[in-house]
């Protein structure tokens, strides 16, 4: 699963799904609170706009991106909060226009990068495929927050395979966020996509195993649902511990969600 063309096509489709959630909202509906404490629908889109903007900059103008990251004081969280303020007073239509422009520019810039070339990023340079998978993670997580706020149940597809593979690749982020040493033992992941396809990663004979559906797995690693509300199964003490701390992004874990917070 390292086809940049394929993941960018799926990234485009996922971005369109998020766009469809907000395109028809009224000015007042853009202020709807989401399950992320202190974040309204507006701020979710502002965050996605900023992340895709800097991804596009990294792909199209790597030297400018490196200079920008060196100028950051306080890390990415501070930069994101500053970016949210930039959009704070935009009318909905203006923010929607910015989101669409930065989304399209980012995907276009990533598509122009050869698959074997690294793109500078916040910690380590990444191949365009991996950066696009990280974009899928952002769209899934923040799109889920918007959907929850609006009472919408997203229709999931096998596009989730990119996020599943990415989350497996960054298995250790949860340990790092909690100040824990990642175990040397490799895990076996057997995740079933919406189509029924089985996506397997890791040694077949591993004593540490995670199994379940792709949507539940993605909700777990983006910390949009508590493990108790998901149909994931762990075999082995290490795998069971991982379900408590799993996350597919660097940095603080955030508050996550509580058991039974969402109906169904």
N, C-alpha and C positions, 0 to 999 in steps of 0.2 A: 504494500500500500504506500508507494512513494511516487505516484503519478501526480505531478504538479498540475497538469491540465485538468485532471479529474477533480482534485480537491478544490481548485479555484471555481470550477463549474458548480460544485456543491456549496461552496462558500457564497457564491452569487445567489443561489437558490435559497439558502438559509437567511441571507440578508433581506431578500424579497419577502420572506415570511414575517420577519420582524417589521419590515416597512408596512406590510398589510395590517399589522396590529394597530398601528398608530396613525396611518394616513387619513382616516376619516374622523379622528377625534376632534372634539371641540376644544377651545382654549381652556375651558374649565377641566375637561377630562385629562388634559396633559398634566394637571396638578394632582392627579389621583395618587395617593400613597401606595407604595409597593411593599412587599414583605421585608425588603431591606430597610432597616430602621433609618429614617431620615431621608430616604430616597423616594422621590416621586417619579412618575413615568418620564417627565422631562429630563431628570437627571440620569436616568438609565440610558436614554438616547444620547445625551450629551457625552456620557462616558464612552459609549461605543464610537461616537464620532471622533473623539480625541484619540482613542486607541487605533482606529483605522487610519486616522490622519498621520500619526507617527510611524505606523507600519508602511504607509505609502512613501513617506519621507525616507525611511531606512532603505527601501527598495530602489527608489529613483535617485536619491541624493545621499548616498551613504556618508560622505564626508560631512555634510550639513547635519545629518542625524547624530553622528559622533560628537560634533561640536555642541549640539543641543543637549545631549545627555551629560556632557561634562559641565554644562552650565547649571544643571539641576542642583538645587540645594535641598536636602531633606528627603531625597528619594522620589520614587514614582508616585507614592500616595500623595505627597505634597503637590506634585505636578498635576495629578488628576484633579485634586480639589481645586487647584487654581483654574484648571480648564473648565470645571463645572461652573465656576463663577463667571467665566467668559460668556457662557450661554444663558446665564440666569435671567436676564431681562429680554431675551429674544422672543418675539411673538412665535407661536407654534409653527407658522408657515416658514419663517426664517430658519428656525432650527431644523425643520424637516428638509429644507433645501441644503443646508450645510451637511447634514447627515448623508444625504444622497450623493452629494458631490465628493465628500471624503471617502465614502464607501466605494464609489466607482473608480476614483483615482487610485485608491489602494489596490484594488483588484487588478486594475490595468498595470500598475507598476510592478506588482508581484509576477504577473504573467510575462513580463519582459525580462525577468531574471532567469538565466540558465539554471536548470535543475541542480547542477553540481557546483553552483556558486553560492558562497555564504553571504547572508545579509546581516549587517551589524544589528544587534538587539541589546536589550537592557542589561543582560548579564553576560551572555555568550553569543557569538555570531551563530545564526541558524540557517539551514537550507530553506529556500522559499516554501517547500512542502510543509515543513514543521511550523513555520511561521503562520501559514494558512490554517493549519490544524489548530494552532493557538487562537486564531481568529474564530474558528468554529466554536471553540470553548467559550469565548466571550459572547458570541451571539446566542448560544444555547442558554448560558446562565442568566444574562440580562434580559434576553427574550422571555425566559420563563418567569422572571420577576414581573415583567409587564403583563404577560398572559394571566398570571395569578391575580394581579391587581384588577384586571378587567373581567375576570371570571371566564376566561377562555381556556379550553383544553387544546394545546397544539397537537397537530397530526404529525407523528414522527415517521421517518423513513430511514432507509439504510444509509443515508448520508451520515448518520451517527457513527458509522464505522471509523471515520477520521478522528472523532473525539475519543472514542474508546481506545484506539491505538495510541493516541497522544497521552491519555491518562495512564496507560500501562507504562509508556516510556518514562513518564515523570512520576512514577510510583513513590519516589522518596521525598517529594515535596512536603507531604504531610508530616513525615518524621522531622524534617528540617524546621518546619513551622512550629513544631512543639518541642524543639530542643532535644530530640531523640536521635540516637544513632541508628541509621537504617540497617536492617539485618542483611547478612550476606546471602541468605537463602533466597533463591529465585522463586517467585510465585507462579502458579499456573492460573491463567484467566480463561474461562470459557463463557463467552458472552453471546447471547442470542439476539440477533437483529430483529427489527419489526417484521421483516419478510420471513423470518424463521431461519435465516442463515446463521451458522455458528462461526464465531470469530474466536480463534484460540491463540493464546500467547503463552510462552514459557514452557519449561520442561514438563512433559506428560506425567513424569513420575514424581513431581514435586509434592511433598506432604502438605504444602500450603496452597490452598485452592480457593478461588472466588468464582462463583457461578451465578447466573441470573440474566435478566433481560437488559438490553442496551439502554432503554430509556431510564430505567431505575439506576443503572450503573452511572449514567451521565448526570442524573439528578444528585447522586451521592457525591461524585468527584467535583461537582460545582457547588456543593453544599447547599443545594436548593431544597432538599428533603432530608429528614433525619433517617438514619438507617432503620429504625424501628418501623417506619412506614413504607419500606421498600422490600421487594421480593428477592433480595440477594442472600446468598448462602456462603458462609465461610467454613472451610475445613482446615483445622490447625489453629493453634493459639496466635501465631503471628498474623495470619490472614484475618482472624477475628478482631484483633487489635487494629488492623489497618482500616477496617470498616468504620471505626470510630474517628479516625484522623485523616481519611483520604481527602485529598484536594489536588486539582489539576492546575494550580496556579501557584506562583511563588509568593512569599510574604505571609503576613498574618492570616490566620484562618477565617477571621471574622466571627460573627455571632452564630452563623449557621441557622438552622431551623429546629423547632422543638417537636417532639413526638405528638402526633395527632393535630398538628397545626392546620392541616388542610383536609377538608372533607374528601373522601374517596382516595 
